[in-house]
Amino acid sequence: MFPLAVLIWAFLQGANPVAPLLQRAKQDFESGRYSEARAELQQALKLAPQDPAIWSKLGLTEYKLNDSEAAVADLEKARALDPRNAQNYFNLGMLYHQGGEMAKALEDYRQGLVLAPDDSAANESYAHLLMEAHQYREAIAPLQKLKRNSPSNSSFRLALVESYLKAGLNDQGGEEIQEFAKAPNCSTHDQIDLAKLLVENKKPDAARWVFEQVLQSAPDLAEAHAGLGMVWMDMGRYKDAGKELGRAVQLSPDSVEYSLQYTDALLLSKQYPAALDFLKSVKDRFGKLPAYRYKVGLAYYGASQFPAAIDELEALVGDYPNLDRAHYFLGHSYSATGDFKNAEIHYRKALALNPQDASYYAALGHVLRRDNDAVTDEAIGYLEKALKLDPSDTSSKQDLALCYEKKGRYPEAERLLEDVVRAQPRLLASHRMLARVYYRQGKKEQGDRETALAAKLESEQRRPRTPMNDSSSPPSHQ
């Protein structure tokens, strides 16, 4: 909600009979007796029906009484009687915005600013309205004016950065980011807010630079290490994330947020033993939290300690049965031990709790496909749903192709497998499956081609990998 413009009460003096009414209305308004003030203003209007100031005061009093429709009518009347009074436009803009009439609100602020272009409160309200309406390019001019008038106001500068970026003016945004971050009056808190804004706007490189600037001046600030760690996480650099988040944990050991984020970095970088060791070290502080227990289950699962993962996750869903991800990984854990019936049970529970997750349909379809021919049609239904939600899932395409092949639906299996080998040409199993489907349709030439490709891939995969013959990309530092 934008601040209501300050109402300046100008009262008539002398023997004017309106003056006492306005004086009492002013006192009642300031004391919060809005109903009494309204009655007095209405009496005043009977004596001076063409006075725009009284209409304006009545409008603001109606606003305080939550009668927005009457307030708008009163202010419209005041504006009609005094079209050069900018404050009536601003007050109407505020009311229209609150009523959800964004176009009218913007137009009133535009017209008011023509009359009073340097009104700071109106420029601020107008800029925020433009941003709310996603008119970021238009918001830049009033924000620049606010920045010139109040260069130390960080909220104006943050809004200006956001508007530049969302308007696609990245060069101007980059200049503003550097100028803001290095300004003498830019506090560490301001820099952190700027970095968070950049993260929200998917500018990880700029956010990383700002966090690094913070750490140069405040090397022991846990929030900055954690923020930089999460930037590395978003960039897929999990080991770098682990270093920063680990430092945040050292600096703020009682922060459950930093501890769980650090665990995520270890899990995503596949450092499962390290994750288990860390989780054990903080069990006394966080061991009762469901998020902690879930990550213990994930760490056991990642370390291929499936019975331990099952014990941990079964206990967790026993206490918190609505955790769909816990059911999902419990299904994975059972599946890894060959217990497909229990895997199916937990995949179904995950799916019932969250029917919009493509991976749940894929997992259930996969385990049903491996069960028996009697449930192939059911498996097909789940896998088709998974691909509808996530058309890029190559594993689901392979599973669905196998189901189609089992049902004799060879052209459909062929289409899926051709998609897979185009997307991931080095998947040996997919080439073999595609060759088999070609042969089943009498397409010998295509089948022979896929067979040859499969043989070549198998030979390459068996070949010892040395610096001289390893044609794959070098291992990532992530």
C-alpha positions as CSV (number, residue, x, y, z in Angstrom):
1,M,0.0,0.0,0.0
2,F,1.3,3.4,-0.9
3,P,1.4,6.1,1.7
4,L,-1.6,8.4,1.8
5,A,-0.6,11.9,0.8
6,V,-0.5,14.4,3.7
7,L,-3.7,16.4,3.7
8,I,-3.1,20.1,4.4
9,W,-6.2,21.5,6.1
10,A,-6.7,25.1,5.0
11,F,-9.6,26.6,7.0
12,L,-11.5,29.7,6.3
13,Q,-11.2,32.5,8.9
14,G,-13.5,35.2,10.2
15,A,-17.2,35.1,10.1
16,N,-17.4,32.5,7.4
17,P,-19.9,29.9,8.8
18,V,-18.0,27.1,7.2
19,A,-14.9,27.7,9.3
20,P,-16.2,26.3,12.6
21,L,-17.4,23.1,10.9
22,L,-14.0,22.6,9.2
23,Q,-12.2,23.2,12.5
24,R,-14.3,20.6,14.3
25,A,-13.8,18.2,11.3
26,K,-10.1,18.7,11.5
27,Q,-10.0,17.9,15.2
28,D,-12.2,14.9,14.8
29,F,-10.2,13.6,11.9
30,E,-6.9,13.9,13.8
31,S,-8.5,12.1,16.8
32,G,-9.7,9.2,14.6
33,R,-13.4,10.2,14.9
34,Y,-14.0,9.8,11.2
35,S,-17.8,9.4,11.3
36,E,-18.1,12.7,13.1
37,A,-15.6,14.4,10.7
38,R,-17.6,13.1,7.7
39,A,-20.9,14.5,9.1
40,E,-19.3,17.9,9.7
41,L,-17.8,18.0,6.2
42,Q,-21.1,17.1,4.7
43,Q,-22.7,20.0,6.5
44,A,-19.9,22.3,5.2
45,L,-20.6,21.2,1.7
46,K,-24.2,22.3,2.0
47,L,-22.8,25.8,2.6
48,A,-20.0,25.7,0.1
49,P,-20.8,22.9,-2.5
50,Q,-18.2,24.2,-5.0
51,D,-15.3,24.1,-2.6
52,P,-12.8,21.5,-4.0
53,A,-10.8,21.4,-0.7
54,I,-13.9,20.3,1.2
55,W,-14.6,17.6,-1.3
56,S,-11.0,16.4,-1.1
57,K,-11.1,16.3,2.7
58,L,-14.4,14.4,2.6
59,G,-12.9,11.9,0.2
60,L,-10.0,11.2,2.5
61,T,-12.3,10.9,5.4
62,E,-14.5,8.4,3.5
63,Y,-11.2,6.5,2.8
64,K,-10.5,6.2,6.5
65,L,-14.0,4.8,6.9
66,N,-13.2,2.1,4.3
67,D,-15.9,3.5,1.9
68,S,-13.7,3.5,-1.2
69,E,-16.5,4.0,-3.6
70,A,-17.6,7.2,-1.9
71,A,-14.0,8.3,-1.5
72,V,-13.3,8.0,-5.2
73,A,-16.5,9.9,-6.0
74,D,-15.6,12.7,-3.7
75,L,-12.0,13.0,-5.0
76,E,-13.3,12.9,-8.6
77,K,-15.5,15.9,-7.7
78,A,-12.6,17.7,-6.1
79,R,-10.4,17.1,-9.2
80,A,-13.2,18.3,-11.5
81,L,-13.5,21.6,-9.5
82,D,-9.7,22.0,-9.2
83,P,-7.9,20.2,-12.1
84,R,-4.6,21.9,-11.3
85,N,-4.3,20.3,-7.9
86,A,-1.8,17.4,-8.3
87,Q,-2.6,15.9,-4.9
88,N,-6.1,15.0,-6.0
89,Y,-4.6,12.9,-8.8
90,F,-2.2,11.2,-6.5
91,N,-4.9,10.4,-3.9
92,L,-7.1,9.0,-6.7
93,G,-4.2,7.0,-8.1
94,M,-3.7,5.5,-4.6
95,L,-7.4,4.6,-4.3
96,Y,-7.7,3.1,-7.8
97,H,-4.6,1.0,-7.1
98,Q,-6.1,-0.4,-4.0
99,G,-9.3,-1.2,-5.9
100,G,-7.3,-3.1,-8.5
101,E,-7.8,-0.6,-11.3
102,M,-4.2,-0.4,-12.3
103,A,-4.7,1.5,-15.6
104,K,-6.6,4.3,-13.9
105,A,-4.1,4.5,-11.1
106,L,-1.2,4.8,-13.5
107,E,-3.0,7.5,-15.5
108,D,-3.8,9.6,-12.5
109,Y,-0.2,9.4,-11.3
110,R,1.0,10.4,-14.8
111,Q,-1.3,13.4,-14.9
112,G,-0.4,14.5,-11.3
113,L,3.3,14.3,-12.0
114,V,2.8,16.6,-15.0
115,L,1.6,19.2,-12.5
116,A,4.1,18.3,-9.7
117,P,7.0,16.5,-11.3
118,D,9.3,16.7,-8.3
119,D,6.9,15.2,-5.7
120,S,9.0,12.5,-4.2
121,A,6.2,10.4,-2.6
122,A,4.3,10.4,-5.9
123,N,7.4,9.5,-8.0
124,E,8.0,6.6,-5.6
125,S,4.4,5.4,-5.7
126,Y,4.3,5.7,-9.5
127,A,7.6,3.8,-9.9
128,H,6.4,1.0,-7.8
129,L,3.1,0.8,-9.6
130,L,4.9,0.6,-12.9
131,M,7.1,-2.2,-11.6
132,E,4.0,-4.0,-10.3
133,A,2.5,-3.7,-13.8
134,H,5.8,-5.1,-15.3
135,Q,6.4,-1.8,-17.1
136,Y,10.0,-1.8,-16.0
137,R,11.4,0.4,-18.7
138,E,8.9,3.1,-17.9
139,A,9.8,2.8,-14.2
140,I,13.4,3.8,-14.8
141,A,12.8,7.6,-15.3
142,P,11.0,8.2,-11.9
143,L,13.5,5.9,-10.2
144,Q,16.4,7.9,-11.7
145,K,14.8,11.1,-10.4
146,L,14.5,9.5,-6.9
147,K,18.1,8.4,-7.0
148,R,19.3,11.9,-7.9
149,N,17.3,13.4,-5.1
150,S,18.2,10.8,-2.5
151,P,21.4,9.0,-3.6
152,S,21.8,7.3,-0.2
153,N,18.4,5.6,-0.4
154,S,19.2,2.0,-1.1
155,S,15.6,1.0,-1.8
156,F,15.4,3.4,-4.8
157,R,18.7,2.1,-6.2
158,L,17.7,-1.6,-5.8
159,A,14.5,-0.9,-7.6
160,L,16.4,0.8,-10.3
161,V,18.8,-2.2,-10.7
162,E,15.8,-4.5,-10.9
163,S,14.1,-2.3,-13.5
164,Y,17.2,-2.2,-15.7
165,L,17.6,-5.9,-15.6
166,K,13.9,-6.8,-16.2
167,A,13.7,-4.3,-19.0
168,G,16.6,-6.1,-20.7
169,L,19.0,-3.2,-20.2
170,N,21.8,-5.3,-18.9
171,D,24.6,-2.8,-19.7
172,Q,23.0,0.0,-17.7
173,G,22.1,-2.5,-15.0
174,G,25.7,-3.6,-14.8
175,E,26.9,-0.1,-14.4
176,E,24.3,0.7,-11.7
177,I,25.3,-2.5,-9.8
178,Q,29.0,-1.6,-9.8
179,E,28.3,2.0,-8.9
180,F,25.9,1.0,-6.1
181,A,28.1,-1.7,-4.6
182,K,31.1,0.6,-4.5
183,A,29.3,3.7,-3.3
184,P,30.8,5.0,0.0
185,N,27.4,5.0,1.7
186,C,26.5,1.5,0.6
187,S,26.5,-0.6,3.7
188,T,27.2,-4.4,3.9
189,H,23.5,-4.9,4.5
190,D,22.8,-3.0,1.2
191,Q,25.3,-5.1,-0.7
192,I,23.7,-8.3,0.7
193,D,20.3,-7.1,-0.4
194,L,21.7,-6.3,-3.9
195,A,23.2,-9.7,-4.2
196,K,19.9,-11.4,-3.2
197,L,18.1,-9.3,-5.8
198,L,20.5,-10.5,-8.4
199,V,20.0,-14.1,-7.4
200,E,16.2,-13.6,-7.7
201,N,16.7,-12.1,-11.1
202,K,18.9,-15.0,-12.2
203,K,22.1,-13.1,-12.5
204,P,24.5,-15.5,-10.8
205,D,27.7,-13.9,-12.1
206,A,26.8,-10.5,-10.9
207,A,25.5,-11.9,-7.5
208,R,28.8,-13.8,-7.1
209,W,30.8,-10.6,-7.7
210,V,28.7,-8.6,-5.1
211,F,29.1,-11.4,-2.5
212,E,32.9,-11.4,-3.2
213,Q,33.0,-7.6,-2.7
214,V,31.2,-8.1,0.7
215,L,33.7,-10.8,1.7
216,Q,36.7,-8.6,1.0
217,S,35.5,-6.1,3.6
218,A,33.8,-8.6,5.9
219,P,35.6,-12.0,5.5
220,D,33.9,-13.5,8.6
221,L,30.3,-12.7,7.6
222,A,28.4,-16.0,7.6
223,E,25.5,-14.6,5.5
224,A,27.9,-13.6,2.7
225,H,29.6,-17.0,2.7
226,A,26.2,-18.8,2.6
227,G,24.9,-16.5,-0.1
228,L,28.0,-17.1,-2.3
229,G,27.6,-20.8,-1.6
230,M,24.1,-20.8,-2.8
231,V,25.1,-18.9,-6.0
232,W,27.7,-21.7,-6.7
233,M,24.9,-24.2,-6.1
234,D,22.7,-22.5,-8.7
235,M,25.6,-22.6,-11.1
236,G,26.1,-26.3,-10.5
237,R,29.5,-25.9,-8.9
238,Y,28.7,-28.0,-5.8
239,K,32.3,-28.4,-4.5
240,D,32.8,-24.6,-4.5
241,A,29.4,-24.3,-2.9
242,G,30.5,-26.7,-0.2
243,K,33.5,-24.7,0.7
244,E,31.5,-21.5,1.2
245,L,28.6,-23.1,3.0
246,G,31.1,-25.1,5.2
247,R,32.6,-21.8,6.2
248,A,29.2,-20.3,6.9
249,V,28.5,-23.3,9.2
250,Q,31.8,-22.7,11.0
251,L,30.9,-19.1,11.6
252,S,27.3,-19.8,12.5
253,P,27.1,-23.4,13.9
254,D,23.6,-22.9,15.3
255,S,22.0,-22.1,11.9
256,V,19.9,-25.0,10.7
257,E,19.6,-23.3,7.3
258,Y,23.3,-23.2,6.7
259,S,23.8,-26.7,7.9
260,L,21.1,-28.1,5.7
261,Q,22.4,-26.1,2.7
262,Y,25.9,-27.4,3.4
263,T,24.5,-31.0,3.4
264,D,22.8,-30.4,0.1
265,A,26.2,-29.3,-1.4
266,L,27.8,-32.4,-0.1
267,L,25.0,-34.6,-1.5
268,L,25.0,-32.9,-4.9
269,S,28.7,-33.3,-5.2
270,K,28.3,-37.0,-4.3
271,Q,30.4,-36.7,-1.1
272,Y,28.0,-39.1,0.7
273,P,30.4,-40.3,3.5
274,A,31.3,-36.7,4.2
275,A,27.6,-35.8,4.3
276,L,26.9,-38.7,6.8
277,D,29.8,-37.6,9.0
278,F,28.6,-34.0,9.1
279,L,25.0,-35.0,9.8
280,K,26.2,-37.2,12.7
281,S,28.2,-34.2,14.1
282,V,25.1,-32.0,14.2
283,K,22.6,-34.6,15.3
284,D,22.4,-33.2,18.9
285,R,21.3,-29.8,17.5
286,F,19.1,-30.7,14.6
287,G,18.5,-34.5,14.8
288,K,14.7,-34.1,15.5
289,L,14.0,-32.0,12.5
290,P,12.2,-33.8,9.6
291,A,14.5,-32.0,7.0
292,Y,17.5,-33.3,8.9
293,R,16.2,-36.9,9.0
294,Y,15.3,-36.7,5.3
295,K,18.8,-35.7,4.4
296,V,20.2,-38.6,6.5
297,G,18.1,-40.9,4.4
298,L,19.4,-39.3,1.2
299,A,23.0,-39.7,2.3
300,Y,22.5,-43.4,3.1
301,Y,20.8,-43.8,-0.3
302,G,23.6,-42.0,-2.1
303,A,26.2,-44.1,-0.3
304,S,24.4,-47.3,-1.5
305,Q,23.6,-48.2,2.2
306,F,20.0,-49.0,1.2
307,P,18.9,-50.9,4.3
308,A,20.0,-47.9,6.4
309,A,18.2,-45.6,4.1
310,I,15.0,-47.6,4.3
311,D,15.2,-47.6,8.1
312,E,15.7,-43.9,8.3
313,L,13.0,-43.0,5.7
314,E,10.5,-45.5,7.0
315,A,10.8,-43.9,10.5
316,L,10.4,-40.5,8.9
317,V,7.3,-41.2,6.9
318,G,5.9,-43.0,9.9
319,D,6.0,-39.6,11.8
320,Y,5.4,-37.4,8.8
321,P,3.3,-39.4,6.2
322,N,2.8,-36.4,3.9
323,L,6.4,-36.0,2.8
324,D,6.2,-37.0,-0.9
325,R,10.0,-36.8,-1.5
326,A,10.7,-39.1,1.4
327,H,8.2,-41.7,-0.1
328,Y,9.9,-41.2,-3.5
329,F,13.4,-42.0,-2.2
330,L,12.1,-44.8,0.0
331,G,10.7,-46.3,-3.2
332,H,14.1,-45.9,-4.8
333,S,15.8,-47.6,-1.8
334,Y,13.4,-50.5,-2.0
335,S,13.8,-50.8,-5.7
336,A,17.6,-50.9,-5.3
337,T,17.2,-53.9,-3.0
338,G,15.0,-55.7,-5.5
339,D,11.8,-55.2,-3.4
340,F,9.7,-53.8,-6.2
341,K,6.4,-54.3,-4.4
342,N,7.3,-52.0,-1.5
343,A,8.9,-49.6,-4.1
344,E,5.6,-49.5,-5.9
345,I,3.7,-48.8,-2.6
346,H,5.8,-45.7,-1.9
347,Y,5.9,-44.4,-5.4
348,R,2.1,-44.5,-5.4
349,K,2.0,-42.6,-2.1
350,A,4.4,-40.0,-3.4
351,L,2.2,-39.6,-6.5
352,A,-1.0,-39.3,-4.5
353,L,0.6,-36.5,-2.4
354,N,2.0,-34.7,-5.5
355,P,0.4,-35.6,-8.8
356,Q,2.2,-32.9,-10.7
357,D,5.8,-34.4,-10.4
358,A,6.9,-36.1,-13.6
359,S,9.5,-38.1,-11.8
360,Y,6.9,-39.9,-9.6
361,Y,5.0,-41.1,-12.7
362,A,8.3,-42.1,-14.3
363,A,9.5,-44.1,-11.2
364,L,6.1,-45.9,-10.9
365,G,6.0,-46.7,-14.6
366,H,9.5,-48.1,-14.4
367,V,8.9,-50.4,-11.5
368,L,5.6,-51.6,-13.1
369,R,7.3,-52.3,-16.4
370,R,9.7,-54.6,-14.5
371,D,6.9,-56.4,-12.7
372,N,5.0,-58.5,-15.2
373,D,3.2,-58.3,-18.5
374,A,-0.2,-58.0,-16.8
375,V,0.5,-54.4,-15.7
376,T,2.2,-53.2,-18.9
377,D,-0.8,-51.1,-19.9
378,E,-0.8,-49.5,-16.5
379,A,2.9,-48.8,-16.8
380,I,2.3,-47.2,-20.3
381,G,-0.2,-44.9,-18.7
382,Y,2.2,-43.6,-16.1
383,L,5.1,-43.3,-18.5
384,E,3.0,-41.3,-21.0
385,K,1.9,-39.0,-18.2
386,A,5.5,-38.6,-17.1
387,L,6.5,-37.5,-20.7
388,K,3.6,-35.2,-20.9
389,L,4.9,-33.4,-17.9
390,D,8.5,-33.6,-18.9
391,P,9.0,-34.3,-22.7
392,S,12.8,-34.4,-22.3
393,D,13.0,-37.4,-20.0
394,T,15.1,-39.9,-22.0
395,S,14.8,-42.6,-19.3
396,S,11.0,-42.5,-19.5
397,K,11.2,-42.6,-23.3
398,Q,13.3,-45.8,-23.1
399,D,10.9,-47.4,-20.6
400,L,7.9,-46.5,-22.6
401,A,9.6,-47.8,-25.8
402,L,10.1,-51.1,-24.1
403,C,6.5,-51.2,-23.1
404,Y,5.4,-50.4,-26.7
405,E,7.6,-53.1,-28.0
406,K,6.1,-55.6,-25.6
407,K,2.7,-54.7,-26.9
408,G,3.8,-54.8,-30.6
409,R,3.5,-51.1,-31.0
410,Y,6.7,-50.9,-33.0
411,P,6.3,-47.5,-34.8
412,E,5.7,-45.8,-31.5
413,A,8.7,-47.4,-29.9
414,E,10.8,-46.5,-33.0
415,R,9.8,-42.8,-32.7
416,L,10.7,-42.6,-29.0
417,L,14.1,-44.4,-29.4
418,E,15.0,-42.2,-32.4
419,D,14.4,-39.2,-30.2
420,V,16.6,-40.7,-27.5
421,V,19.6,-41.4,-29.7
422,R,19.4,-38.0,-31.3
423,A,19.5,-36.4,-27.9
424,Q,22.1,-38.8,-26.4
425,P,23.9,-40.5,-29.2
426,R,26.3,-42.4,-26.9
427,L,23.6,-44.4,-25.1
428,L,24.6,-48.0,-26.1
429,A,21.4,-49.6,-24.8
430,S,19.2,-47.3,-26.8
431,H,21.0,-48.1,-30.1
432,R,20.5,-51.8,-29.3
433,M,16.9,-51.4,-28.6
434,L,16.3,-49.3,-31.7
435,A,18.1,-51.9,-33.8
436,R,15.8,-54.6,-32.4
437,V,12.7,-52.5,-33.2
438,Y,13.8,-51.9,-36.7
439,Y,14.4,-55.6,-37.3
440,R,10.9,-56.4,-35.9
441,Q,9.5,-54.2,-38.6
442,G,11.6,-55.6,-41.4
443,K,13.8,-52.6,-41.6
444,K,17.0,-54.4,-42.1
445,E,19.1,-51.6,-43.4
446,Q,18.3,-49.3,-40.4
447,G,18.7,-52.2,-38.0
448,D,22.1,-53.0,-39.4
449,R,23.1,-49.4,-39.1
450,E,22.1,-49.3,-35.4
451,T,23.8,-52.6,-34.7
452,A,27.0,-51.3,-36.1
453,L,26.8,-48.1,-34.1
454,A,26.1,-50.2,-31.0
455,A,29.2,-52.3,-31.7
456,K,31.4,-49.3,-32.2
457,L,30.2,-47.7,-28.9
458,E,30.7,-50.9,-27.0
459,S,34.3,-51.2,-28.4
460,E,35.0,-47.6,-27.3
461,Q,33.6,-48.2,-23.9
462,R,35.8,-51.3,-23.4
463,R,38.9,-49.5,-24.6
464,P,41.2,-48.4,-21.7
465,R,41.0,-44.6,-21.2
466,T,44.3,-42.9,-21.4
467,P,45.3,-39.2,-22.1
468,M,46.2,-40.3,-25.7
469,N,42.9,-42.0,-26.6
470,D,40.3,-40.4,-24.3
471,S,38.2,-38.3,-26.6
472,S,35.7,-37.3,-23.9
473,S,35.7,-33.9,-22.3
474,P,38.1,-33.4,-19.4
475,P,36.6,-33.9,-16.0
476,S,34.9,-30.8,-14.6
477,H,36.3,-29.2,-11.4
478,Q,32.7,-29.4,-10.1
